[in-house]
Amino acid sequence: MDSYGDLIAADDVLLFVNAAITSTGQHEFHSDAGEQRLSLDFLHAYMLGNYRDLYAGVLALDINDYNAALIIRRLLETTGEATADQRRSEGRLIACRLATLPPQRVYGLFDALRRAGVNNRRTRAIMRDWLSARPDLAFDAVKYRSGLKRALRHAHLAPAAEELGAFVFAPLTRKHYATPLLESWRRAHYEQAALYELPYTAAEGFAAKHGIPRDVFLERITPRMTRLETLRLQESAHKIGTTGVQADLTRMPLTRLATYVLSVPVKDRLRRRAELTHALESAAGRVAGSHQGSWGEVTAVLDDSFSTFGSVHKRRRPLAVALACHYLLAALAGNYTGLWTSGRTDALLTHPHGPTPVGRRILDALDTAPSRLVIVSDGWDNAPPGLAAEVLRVWRTRLDPGRRTSIVHLNPVYDAADFDVRRLSATVPTAGIRDAEDLPALVELAQFAEGRTGLAELITYMDTRAARMMSGRNQERAR
């Protein structure tokens, strides 16, 4: 049996994981950015001060990039407080997690360490190793030159290629670069054709400098855009008459695709129904992989109430997660029923509207006798208030004490006031969710929130995830 202290520790870790999955310190529907950051900063300080090993271990879980960078920064800021064994373990976790972060996020982290005056030997070694593992440092020099310059200077590093150092610190002093990308950047200052050999973000500034019409620029730079840049720009390109910027929706990540679909006006969703539905189903099928159709009878209660609008910073994000989960659960289930709180039956046309009758929809869901019930909601059950908690309590304690139906609540919104995601009921496990792609792992993690397993099992789970992450990185490096 776990001691009382172990139970508290397990609960603290799960509370922090929920926050680290859902919160990005930005404005939400029910709390502003200041409340979010204050609440999140407290949790980071609390975890680091009381459970340093577990705090570092959270890097192996499906937390968002914002919190991963915060954890890495705080671990490096407090190197002197760690033992030699902790520094070794943390170093491996940090290196693995940095390899998964977007480069702009990593350069932002390095800059934050520079501003904080963190320049210990471990920090410099981590920066050196990450930079040396970059697949194309010349590309970084063009796209993230300021970040790369500050990182090299802070870590006292010099690029292996002498001309790369010259480009980073004094780019216009050379009359020619042997590296084609660097030479294209140099020529782009006076030759319009050269800018179309650069990444989109670097080329955009040169296009403005040369006065190139926006439609002409977008048409010609399209081959240099990333998938997400193409997705983000295709609608604005169409408005100015450019048809060449066309994203391949079938290759987009599921949650990002759902966000895009919700940004499309309803009348255009109707017109493009076949295209959008095929793209969502294809993305969901990729995520489900070999587990497709293996989850049996699944019913989902999906929140599309007005609060799923999110905020101006995270516009329709909660609804996008619910929509993506809808298509993913349909792919995972042998037989699937999706119930929206609004009563809407056409998922593709969903939009934030009305109150949140979660309790009523849970009653409808239990009538389908599912083997799994997944609830995707921000936890604000208000039509009538408290019905969901009472329905779930009676179901768990009176009608299904043997747990024939597995129930999990996934919440995409962090509640700053409670330092956690809002729960529907104490009798049902709740886990935070950031991207629908993480749903299978979060359903697995939710077993710990149910109180049926303790700290030892949670630590074993975290160690397994860490080993898997490190193994994947080693295989990648071997290739």
Secondary structure, 3 states (H helix, E strand, C coil): CCCHHHHHHHHHHHHHHHHHHHCCCCCCCCCCHHHHHHHHHHHHHHHHHHCHHHHHHHHHCCCCHHHHHHHHHHHHHCHHHCCHHHHHHHHHHHHHHHHHCCHHHHHHHHHHHHHCCCCCHHHHHHHHHHHHCCCCHHHHHHHCHHHHHHHHHHCCCCCCCHHHHHHHHCHHHCCCCCCHHHHHHHHCCCCHHHHHHCCHHHHHHHHHHHCCCHHHHHHHHHHHCCHHHHHHHHHHHHHCCCCCCCCCHHHCCHHHHHHHHHHCCHHHHHHCHHHHHHHHHHHHHHHHHHHCCCCCEEEEEECCCHHHHECCCCECHHHHHHHHHHHHHHHHCCEEEEEECCCCCCHHHCCCCCCCCHHHHHHHHHCCCCCEEEEECCCCCECCECHHHHHHHHHHHHHCCCCCCEEEEEECCEEHHHCEECCCCCCCCEEECCCHHHHHHHHHHHHHHCCCCCHHHHHHHHHHHHHHHHHHHHHHHHC
